[in-house]
Amino acid sequence: MVAVISEGMLRPEKGAMAVGYERGRSERVLPPASPRQATVLAQFIAGPGRAEAVRDALLQLVQATRAERGNLSYDVHQLKNNPAAFYVLGNWADEHALDAHLASAHVRQCLTETVTGKIVAPYAQWRVQLLSEPDARPDRPRPVGNSPAQVTLVPFFTIKAGEEAAVGNGHLEMVPITRAEPGCLSYDLYQSVEDPSLMFLYENWTDQAALDKHMNTSNFYRTVRGEIDKRLVAPWTAHMMTMISEPHRERITA
């Protein structure tokens, strides 16, 4: 069973400019692909009978957010096995652009008025950094919104202390190999800024068959099962989602 993100998986950021480079953590935070780029993962859990209203409210933010200066991508997803759970992943050129987004009128209205009373708990938000280089392949097919076949997979990895670099480098080795597989639409690695022991992959696949094939490749078994799993605090868990927003026409290039 795929659950929503729990307190033990990611900790909500403490203030708008939460960072993870304090003493004792700097060596655990891997170098980001784009040092200035800022990324946020947000979670919204709709109350009983309110999923459609929350879905509509989040989708209404897409056009205005993508028109913001510095926005690189902004996508809304819905859990396949729990339609009340929504996740938003957004990338900005830098922290200033992200802070401007969070302070914008359309975001404030959504968070303080539109979804108020429609979610079961305050929304959760985490700042993360992109570790993998952006995929610049021009001929790669793009994800589409509301595809019944397409799969967005977000596996979370809680890493043992001191093993962050080994796990991160293992995942990074898998990035170009996985992107070359049939059916892979996108494949990126992120690390929590506040808690370096937490990483996740953001994957989009044309269908479940392509994802199943990926998870049975020799590269997957050698790297993920053979090298990464033994460095985790607990077995990794994955969220399977549907992308409900139409993706950006352009790929992330920052």
Short mmCIF file of the C-alpha atoms (twelve columns), coordinates in Angstrom:
data_MODEL
# 
_entry.id   MODEL 
# 
loop_
_atom_site.group_PDB 
_atom_site.id 
_atom_site.type_symbol 
_atom_site.label_atom_id 
_atom_site.label_alt_id 
_atom_site.label_comp_id 
_atom_site.label_asym_id 
_atom_site.label_seq_id 
_atom_site.Cartn_x 
_atom_site.Cartn_y 
_atom_site.Cartn_z 
_atom_site.pdbx_PDB_model_num 
ATOM 1   C CA . MET A 1   0.000   0.000  0.000   1 
ATOM 2   C CA . VAL A 2   1.325   3.440  -0.935  1 
ATOM 3   C CA . ALA A 3   0.858   5.985  1.842   1 
ATOM 4   C CA . VAL A 4   1.043   9.755  1.870   1 
ATOM 5   C CA . ILE A 5   4.299   11.368 2.923   1 
ATOM 6   C CA . SER A 6   4.688   11.080 6.669   1 
ATOM 7   C CA . GLU A 7   6.581   13.179 9.200   1 
ATOM 8   C CA . GLY A 8   9.337   10.591 9.241   1 
ATOM 9   C CA . MET A 9   9.894   10.820 5.499   1 
ATOM 10  C CA . LEU A 10  10.148  14.552 4.965   1 
ATOM 11  C CA . ARG A 11  10.013  17.325 7.526   1 
ATOM 12  C CA . PRO A 12  8.164   20.515 6.556   1 
ATOM 13  C CA . GLU A 13  10.492  23.455 6.135   1 
ATOM 14  C CA . LYS A 14  10.969  25.848 9.039   1 
ATOM 15  C CA . GLY A 15  10.362  29.242 7.496   1 
ATOM 16  C CA . ALA A 16  10.507  30.425 3.925   1 
ATOM 17  C CA . MET A 17  14.281  30.212 3.591   1 
ATOM 18  C CA . ALA A 18  14.968  26.847 5.200   1 
ATOM 19  C CA . VAL A 19  18.366  25.490 4.215   1 
ATOM 20  C CA . GLY A 20  20.409  22.416 5.079   1 
ATOM 21  C CA . TYR A 21  23.998  23.591 4.980   1 
ATOM 22  C CA . GLU A 22  24.494  24.010 8.704   1 
ATOM 23  C CA . ARG A 23  27.447  22.491 10.497  1 
ATOM 24  C CA . GLY A 24  27.459  18.695 10.395  1 
ATOM 25  C CA . ARG A 25  25.289  18.564 7.303   1 
ATOM 26  C CA . SER A 26  27.357  20.205 4.599   1 
ATOM 27  C CA . GLU A 27  29.292  17.033 3.821   1 
ATOM 28  C CA . ARG A 28  26.014  15.104 3.560   1 
ATOM 29  C CA . VAL A 29  24.457  17.427 0.981   1 
ATOM 30  C CA . LEU A 30  25.556  16.490 -2.516  1 
ATOM 31  C CA . PRO A 31  26.436  19.221 -5.053  1 
ATOM 32  C CA . PRO A 32  23.267  20.234 -6.907  1 
ATOM 33  C CA . ALA A 33  23.196  20.169 -10.702 1 
ATOM 34  C CA . SER A 34  22.150  23.829 -10.735 1 
ATOM 35  C CA . PRO A 35  23.372  25.518 -7.516  1 
ATOM 36  C CA . ARG A 36  20.937  28.442 -7.715  1 
ATOM 37  C CA . GLN A 37  17.861  26.450 -8.678  1 
ATOM 38  C CA . ALA A 38  15.145  26.138 -6.028  1 
ATOM 39  C CA . THR A 39  12.573  23.352 -5.860  1 
ATOM 40  C CA . VAL A 40  9.513   22.734 -3.707  1 
ATOM 41  C CA . LEU A 41  7.461   19.597 -3.151  1 
ATOM 42  C CA . ALA A 42  4.054   20.290 -1.571  1 
ATOM 43  C CA . GLN A 43  1.395   17.926 -0.254  1 
ATOM 44  C CA . PHE A 44  -2.362  18.566 0.042   1 
ATOM 45  C CA . ILE A 45  -4.789  16.024 1.533   1 
ATOM 46  C CA . ALA A 46  -8.436  16.745 0.729   1 
ATOM 47  C CA . GLY A 47  -11.191 16.093 3.227   1 
ATOM 48  C CA . PRO A 48  -14.069 13.684 2.548   1 
ATOM 49  C CA . GLY A 49  -15.931 14.714 -0.579  1 
ATOM 50  C CA . ARG A 50  -13.541 17.627 -1.236  1 
ATOM 51  C CA . ALA A 51  -11.040 16.041 -3.621  1 
ATOM 52  C CA . GLU A 52  -12.537 17.618 -6.744  1 
ATOM 53  C CA . ALA A 53  -12.565 21.091 -5.174  1 
ATOM 54  C CA . VAL A 54  -8.930  20.798 -4.076  1 
ATOM 55  C CA . ARG A 55  -7.959  19.447 -7.498  1 
ATOM 56  C CA . ASP A 56  -9.595  22.420 -9.231  1 
ATOM 57  C CA . ALA A 57  -7.949  24.907 -6.855  1 
ATOM 58  C CA . LEU A 58  -4.471  23.494 -7.461  1 
ATOM 59  C CA . LEU A 59  -4.950  23.383 -11.224 1 
ATOM 60  C CA . GLN A 60  -6.020  27.028 -11.200 1 
ATOM 61  C CA . LEU A 61  -2.539  27.931 -9.950  1 
ATOM 62  C CA . VAL A 62  -0.728  26.305 -12.861 1 
ATOM 63  C CA . GLN A 63  -1.092  28.981 -15.550 1 
ATOM 64  C CA . ALA A 64  -0.364  31.905 -13.233 1 
ATOM 65  C CA . THR A 65  2.628   30.143 -11.681 1 
ATOM 66  C CA . ARG A 66  4.187   29.192 -14.997 1 
ATOM 67  C CA . ALA A 67  3.894   32.825 -16.099 1 
ATOM 68  C CA . GLU A 68  6.001   33.942 -13.120 1 
ATOM 69  C CA . ARG A 69  9.507   35.162 -13.714 1 
ATOM 70  C CA . GLY A 70  11.965  32.377 -12.962 1 
ATOM 71  C CA . ASN A 71  9.529   29.464 -12.978 1 
ATOM 72  C CA . LEU A 72  11.005  26.437 -14.760 1 
ATOM 73  C CA . SER A 73  8.254   23.873 -14.186 1 
ATOM 74  C CA . TYR A 74  5.143   23.400 -12.093 1 
ATOM 75  C CA . ASP A 75  3.209   20.127 -12.131 1 
ATOM 76  C CA . VAL A 76  0.269   18.815 -10.120 1 
ATOM 77  C CA . HIS A 77  -0.212  15.118 -9.375  1 
ATOM 78  C CA . GLN A 78  -2.870  12.930 -7.747  1 
ATOM 79  C CA . LEU A 79  -2.182  9.630  -6.001  1 
ATOM 80  C CA . LYS A 80  -3.599  6.677  -7.921  1 
ATOM 81  C CA . ASN A 81  -4.585  4.712  -4.819  1 
ATOM 82  C CA . ASN A 82  -5.748  7.716  -2.780  1 
ATOM 83  C CA . PRO A 83  -7.464  10.387 -4.937  1 
ATOM 84  C CA . ALA A 84  -7.674  12.700 -1.928  1 
ATOM 85  C CA . ALA A 85  -3.871  13.178 -1.919  1 
ATOM 86  C CA . PHE A 86  -2.237  15.730 -4.224  1 
ATOM 87  C CA . TYR A 87  1.426   16.595 -4.777  1 
ATOM 88  C CA . VAL A 88  2.879   19.632 -6.497  1 
ATOM 89  C CA . LEU A 89  6.485   19.725 -7.717  1 
ATOM 90  C CA . GLY A 90  7.805   23.099 -8.828  1 
ATOM 91  C CA . ASN A 91  11.229  24.312 -9.971  1 
ATOM 92  C CA . TRP A 92  12.436  27.929 -10.015 1 
ATOM 93  C CA . ALA A 93  15.608  29.550 -11.293 1 
ATOM 94  C CA . ASP A 94  16.604  30.691 -7.792  1 
ATOM 95  C CA . GLU A 95  15.387  31.214 -4.217  1 
ATOM 96  C CA . HIS A 96  14.216  34.759 -4.919  1 
ATOM 97  C CA . ALA A 97  11.905  33.556 -7.671  1 
ATOM 98  C CA . LEU A 98  10.525  30.828 -5.400  1 
ATOM 99  C CA . ASP A 99  10.004  33.260 -2.522  1 
ATOM 100 C CA . ALA A 100 8.178   35.623 -4.878  1 
ATOM 101 C CA . HIS A 101 5.915   32.750 -5.918  1 
ATOM 102 C CA . LEU A 102 5.088   31.856 -2.304  1 
ATOM 103 C CA . ALA A 103 4.301   35.502 -1.556  1 
ATOM 104 C CA . SER A 104 2.198   36.029 -4.703  1 
ATOM 105 C CA . ALA A 105 -1.457  36.967 -4.497  1 
ATOM 106 C CA . HIS A 106 -2.648  33.852 -6.336  1 
ATOM 107 C CA . VAL A 107 -0.785  31.520 -3.974  1 
ATOM 108 C CA . ARG A 108 -1.901  33.381 -0.847  1 
ATOM 109 C CA . GLN A 109 -5.507  33.289 -2.010  1 
ATOM 110 C CA . CYS A 110 -5.336  29.564 -2.723  1 
ATOM 111 C CA . LEU A 111 -3.744  28.693 0.613   1 
ATOM 112 C CA . THR A 112 -5.710  31.060 2.851   1 
ATOM 113 C CA . GLU A 113 -9.096  31.048 1.124   1 
ATOM 114 C CA . THR A 114 -9.661  28.559 -1.695  1 
ATOM 115 C CA . VAL A 115 -8.494  25.340 -0.015  1 
ATOM 116 C CA . THR A 116 -9.228  26.441 3.558   1 
ATOM 117 C CA . GLY A 117 -11.730 24.021 5.041   1 
ATOM 118 C CA . LYS A 118 -11.254 21.593 2.164   1 
ATOM 119 C CA . ILE A 119 -8.055  19.885 3.369   1 
ATOM 120 C CA . VAL A 120 -7.824  17.697 6.455   1 
ATOM 121 C CA . ALA A 121 -4.626  19.303 7.761   1 
ATOM 122 C CA . PRO A 122 -2.411  22.273 6.898   1 
ATOM 123 C CA . TYR A 123 -0.617  21.692 3.618   1 
ATOM 124 C CA . ALA A 124 2.990   20.509 3.902   1 
ATOM 125 C CA . GLN A 125 5.904   21.943 1.940   1 
ATOM 126 C CA . TRP A 126 9.532   20.861 1.583   1 
ATOM 127 C CA . ARG A 127 12.460  22.515 -0.170  1 
ATOM 128 C CA . VAL A 128 14.635  20.127 -2.139  1 
ATOM 129 C CA . GLN A 129 17.480  20.401 -4.628  1 
ATOM 130 C CA . LEU A 130 17.910  18.788 -8.029  1 
ATOM 131 C CA . LEU A 131 20.985  16.548 -8.067  1 
ATOM 132 C CA . SER A 132 20.704  15.168 -11.601 1 
ATOM 133 C CA . GLU A 133 21.604  17.201 -14.649 1 
ATOM 134 C CA . PRO A 134 18.537  18.391 -16.587 1 
ATOM 135 C CA . ASP A 135 17.634  16.143 -19.488 1 
ATOM 136 C CA . ALA A 136 18.512  18.050 -22.649 1 
ATOM 137 C CA . ARG A 137 17.577  15.348 -25.164 1 
ATOM 138 C CA . PRO A 138 15.361  17.257 -27.655 1 
ATOM 139 C CA . ASP A 139 13.586  14.252 -29.159 1 
ATOM 140 C CA . ARG A 140 12.373  12.683 -25.915 1 
ATOM 141 C CA . PRO A 141 8.552   12.399 -25.757 1 
ATOM 142 C CA . ARG A 142 6.948   14.659 -23.175 1 
ATOM 143 C CA . PRO A 143 4.584   13.571 -20.410 1 
ATOM 144 C CA . VAL A 144 0.924   14.422 -20.861 1 
ATOM 145 C CA . GLY A 145 -1.734  15.357 -18.348 1 
ATOM 146 C CA . ASN A 146 -4.533  13.011 -17.262 1 
ATOM 147 C CA . SER A 147 -3.230  10.044 -19.208 1 
ATOM 148 C CA . PRO A 148 -4.862  6.806  -17.979 1 
ATOM 149 C CA . ALA A 149 -1.761  4.830  -18.980 1 
ATOM 150 C CA . GLN A 150 1.075   7.176  -17.984 1 
ATOM 151 C CA . VAL A 151 2.675   6.633  -14.570 1 
ATOM 152 C CA . THR A 152 4.414   9.158  -12.330 1 
ATOM 153 C CA . LEU A 153 6.499   7.327  -9.734  1 
ATOM 154 C CA . VAL A 154 8.152   9.027  -6.733  1 
ATOM 155 C CA . PRO A 155 10.200  6.590  -4.621  1 
ATOM 156 C CA . PHE A 156 11.584  7.938  -1.330  1 
ATOM 157 C CA . PHE A 157 14.890  6.799  0.173   1 
ATOM 158 C CA . THR A 158 15.746  7.375  3.840   1 
ATOM 159 C CA . ILE A 159 19.515  6.910  4.040   1 
ATOM 160 C CA . LYS A 160 21.780  5.782  6.859   1 
ATOM 161 C CA . ALA A 161 24.053  8.483  8.287   1 
ATOM 162 C CA . GLY A 162 27.254  8.801  6.304   1 
ATOM 163 C CA . GLU A 163 25.892  6.944  3.280   1 
ATOM 164 C CA . GLU A 164 24.331  9.923  1.509   1 
ATOM 165 C CA . ALA A 165 27.141  10.322 -1.038  1 
ATOM 166 C CA . ALA A 166 27.204  6.622  -1.902  1 
ATOM 167 C CA . VAL A 167 23.453  6.489  -2.398  1 
ATOM 168 C CA . GLY A 168 23.366  9.751  -4.336  1 
ATOM 169 C CA . ASN A 169 26.194  8.714  -6.632  1 
ATOM 170 C CA . GLY A 170 24.557  5.344  -7.206  1 
ATOM 171 C CA . HIS A 171 21.325  7.003  -8.266  1 
ATOM 172 C CA . LEU A 172 23.188  9.489  -10.456 1 
ATOM 173 C CA . GLU A 173 24.875  6.625  -12.281 1 
ATOM 174 C CA . MET A 174 21.419  5.274  -13.064 1 
ATOM 175 C CA . VAL A 175 20.096  8.543  -14.515 1 
ATOM 176 C CA . PRO A 176 21.536  8.427  -18.065 1 
ATOM 177 C CA . ILE A 177 21.018  4.663  -18.276 1 
ATOM 178 C CA . THR A 178 17.365  4.939  -17.234 1 
ATOM 179 C CA . ARG A 179 16.642  7.932  -19.455 1 
ATOM 180 C CA . ALA A 180 17.756  5.829  -22.420 1 
ATOM 181 C CA . GLU A 181 15.235  3.076  -21.655 1 
ATOM 182 C CA . PRO A 182 12.082  2.728  -23.794 1 
ATOM 183 C CA . GLY A 183 9.108   4.439  -22.222 1 
ATOM 184 C CA . CYS A 184 11.069  6.774  -19.929 1 
ATOM 185 C CA . LEU A 185 9.664   10.314 -20.172 1 
ATOM 186 C CA . SER A 186 11.642  11.856 -17.323 1 
ATOM 187 C CA . TYR A 187 13.922  10.688 -14.508 1 
ATOM 188 C CA . ASP A 188 15.414  13.068 -11.930 1 
ATOM 189 C CA . LEU A 189 17.000  12.803 -8.487  1 
ATOM 190 C CA . TYR A 190 16.255  15.238 -5.651  1 
ATOM 191 C CA . GLN A 191 17.617  15.619 -2.103  1 
ATOM 192 C CA . SER A 192 15.933  17.324 0.825   1 
ATOM 193 C CA . VAL A 193 17.716  20.541 1.766   1 
ATOM 194 C CA . GLU A 194 16.687  20.371 5.413   1 
ATOM 195 C CA . ASP A 195 17.244  16.622 5.863   1 
ATOM 196 C CA . PRO A 196 20.086  15.337 3.621   1 
ATOM 197 C CA . SER A 197 19.280  11.744 4.558   1 
ATOM 198 C CA . LEU A 198 16.156  11.932 2.394   1 
ATOM 199 C CA . MET A 199 16.286  11.605 -1.406  1 
ATOM 200 C CA . PHE A 200 13.621  10.858 -3.965  1 
ATOM 201 C CA . LEU A 201 13.367  10.162 -7.658  1 
ATOM 202 C CA . TYR A 202 10.818  11.870 -9.874  1 
ATOM 203 C CA . GLU A 203 9.986   9.509  -12.734 1 
ATOM 204 C CA . ASN A 204 7.471   9.602  -15.586 1 
ATOM 205 C CA . TRP A 205 6.801   6.514  -17.723 1 
ATOM 206 C CA . THR A 206 4.571   5.965  -20.737 1 
ATOM 207 C CA . ASP A 207 2.849   3.048  -19.026 1 
ATOM 208 C CA . GLN A 208 3.138   0.461  -16.280 1 
ATOM 209 C CA . ALA A 209 4.767   -2.047 -18.621 1 
ATOM 210 C CA . ALA A 210 7.695   0.309  -19.273 1 
ATOM 211 C CA . LEU A 211 8.119   0.910  -15.538 1 
ATOM 212 C CA . ASP A 212 7.968   -2.820 -14.773 1 
ATOM 213 C CA . LYS A 213 10.616  -3.492 -17.389 1 
ATOM 214 C CA . HIS A 214 12.861  -0.818 -15.865 1 
ATOM 215 C CA . MET A 215 12.553  -2.336 -12.406 1 
ATOM 216 C CA . ASN A 216 13.620  -5.706 -13.749 1 
ATOM 217 C CA . THR A 217 16.733  -4.562 -15.609 1 
ATOM 218 C CA . SER A 218 20.171  -5.772 -14.589 1 
ATOM 219 C CA . ASN A 219 21.204  -2.148 -13.929 1 
ATOM 220 C CA . PHE A 220 18.330  -1.686 -11.482 1 
ATOM 221 C CA . TYR A 221 19.145  -4.881 -9.607  1 
ATOM 222 C CA . ARG A 222 22.872  -4.181 -9.537  1 
ATOM 223 C CA . THR A 223 22.661  -0.575 -8.373  1 
ATOM 224 C CA . VAL A 224 19.383  -0.135 -6.492  1 
ATOM 225 C CA . ARG A 225 18.994  -3.611 -5.033  1 
ATOM 226 C CA . GLY A 226 22.694  -4.360 -4.753  1 
ATOM 227 C CA . GLU A 227 24.235  -1.066 -3.634  1 
ATOM 228 C CA . ILE A 228 21.524  1.343  -2.485  1 
ATOM 229 C CA . ASP A 229 19.088  -0.821 -0.524  1 
ATOM 230 C CA . LYS A 230 21.719  -1.881 2.027   1 
ATOM 231 C CA . ARG A 231 22.475  1.768  2.803   1 
ATOM 232 C CA . LEU A 232 18.891  2.678  3.730   1 
ATOM 233 C CA . VAL A 233 17.357  2.992  7.180   1 
ATOM 234 C CA . ALA A 234 14.277  1.121  5.948   1 
ATOM 235 C CA . PRO A 235 13.037  -0.261 2.619   1 
ATOM 236 C CA . TRP A 236 12.154  2.535  0.226   1 
ATOM 237 C CA . THR A 237 8.528   3.383  -0.425  1 
ATOM 238 C CA . ALA A 238 7.047   4.705  -3.655  1 
ATOM 239 C CA . HIS A 239 4.122   6.953  -4.520  1 
ATOM 240 C CA . MET A 240 2.367   6.136  -7.799  1 
ATOM 241 C CA . MET A 241 0.588   9.149  -9.235  1 
ATOM 242 C CA . THR A 242 -1.245  10.598 -12.210 1 
ATOM 243 C CA . MET A 243 0.006   13.922 -13.571 1 
ATOM 244 C CA . ILE A 244 -3.167  15.999 -13.773 1 
ATOM 245 C CA . SER A 245 -1.643  19.210 -15.135 1 
ATOM 246 C CA . GLU A 246 -0.434  19.549 -18.695 1 
ATOM 247 C CA . PRO A 247 3.375   19.760 -18.456 1 
ATOM 248 C CA . HIS A 248 5.561   22.612 -19.631 1 
ATOM 249 C CA . ARG A 249 6.281   22.584 -23.344 1 
ATOM 250 C CA . GLU A 250 9.960   23.226 -22.633 1 
ATOM 251 C CA . ARG A 251 12.221  21.105 -20.479 1 
ATOM 252 C CA . ILE A 252 14.110  22.359 -17.455 1 
ATOM 253 C CA . THR A 253 17.340  23.903 -18.674 1 
ATOM 254 C CA . ALA A 254 18.565  25.947 -15.692 1 
# 
